[in-house]
Amino acid sequence: MSWMKVSFSQTDVKAGKPQQLVQDISLVYVGRPAPTEPVLFRTTGFSGVHDYFVTPEASSLAAQTLSAVGAKECTAPDRASIELL
């Protein structure tokens, strides 16, 4: 699996969709060893779009969740432009 990106609008943010994604990603690790590296990052664009990036490892574990929220395959984000979650 590769990096995945989920984009949320301001309306999605107000509805709590990013927080739900964070919870859902966290739940895939229940009963598994904790990840050794961060698995979720975000950036906020000038247009108000909030992009969330999920590592390949987490993408594999959370494939069903990511599909449900319309995640798209992407290249690894520029680490200088993202925040760790």
C-alpha positions as CSV (number, residue, x, y, z in Angstrom):
1,M,0.0,0.0,0.0
2,S,1.2,3.6,-0.5
3,W,0.6,6.9,1.1
4,M,-3.0,8.0,1.2
5,K,-4.6,11.5,1.4
6,V,-8.0,12.5,2.6
7,S,-9.1,16.0,2.0
8,F,-11.7,17.7,4.2
9,S,-13.6,20.9,3.5
10,Q,-14.4,23.5,6.2
11,T,-17.9,22.0,6.4
12,D,-16.3,18.6,7.0
13,V,-14.1,20.0,9.7
14,K,-17.1,21.6,11.5
15,A,-18.9,18.3,11.3
16,G,-16.0,16.5,13.1
17,K,-15.0,14.3,10.2
18,P,-11.2,14.7,10.7
19,Q,-11.5,13.8,14.4
20,Q,-13.5,10.7,13.4
21,L,-10.7,9.7,10.9
22,V,-8.1,10.1,13.7
23,Q,-10.2,7.9,16.0
24,D,-10.8,5.3,13.3
25,I,-7.0,5.1,12.4
26,S,-6.3,4.8,16.2
27,L,-8.7,1.9,16.5
28,V,-6.9,-0.2,13.8
29,Y,-3.9,-0.4,16.2
30,V,-6.0,-1.9,19.1
31,G,-4.5,-5.3,19.9
32,R,-1.5,-4.6,17.7
33,P,2.0,-3.4,18.6
34,A,2.2,0.4,18.7
35,P,3.6,1.9,15.5
36,T,7.2,2.8,15.7
37,E,6.8,6.0,13.6
38,P,4.0,8.5,13.3
39,V,1.2,7.3,11.0
40,L,-1.0,10.4,10.5
41,F,-0.1,14.0,9.4
42,R,-2.1,17.0,8.2
43,T,-1.8,20.3,6.4
44,T,-4.2,23.1,5.8
45,G,-4.2,24.7,2.4
46,F,-4.8,28.4,1.6
47,S,-8.2,27.4,0.2
48,G,-9.3,26.1,3.6
49,V,-9.0,22.5,2.6
50,H,-7.5,20.3,5.3
51,D,-5.4,17.4,3.9
52,Y,-4.7,14.4,6.1
53,F,-1.9,12.0,5.0
54,V,-1.7,8.4,6.2
55,T,1.5,6.3,6.0
56,P,1.7,3.2,3.9
57,E,1.7,1.0,7.0
58,A,-1.4,2.6,8.5
59,S,-3.0,2.7,5.0
60,S,-2.8,-1.1,4.8
61,L,-4.3,-1.6,8.2
62,A,-7.1,1.0,7.7
63,A,-7.9,0.4,4.0
64,Q,-11.6,0.0,4.6
65,T,-11.8,3.2,6.7
66,L,-9.8,5.1,4.1
67,S,-12.0,3.9,1.2
68,A,-15.1,4.9,3.1
69,V,-13.9,8.5,3.4
70,G,-12.7,8.8,-0.2
71,A,-9.0,8.6,0.4
72,K,-6.8,8.9,-2.7
73,E,-3.3,7.4,-3.3
74,C,-0.6,10.0,-3.2
75,T,3.1,10.5,-3.0
76,A,4.7,11.1,0.4
77,P,4.1,14.6,1.6
78,D,6.8,17.2,2.1
79,R,7.7,16.8,5.7
80,A,8.4,20.5,6.0
81,S,4.8,21.4,5.2
82,I,2.9,19.0,7.5
83,E,1.9,18.6,11.1
84,L,2.2,15.4,13.1
85,L,-1.1,14.2,14.7
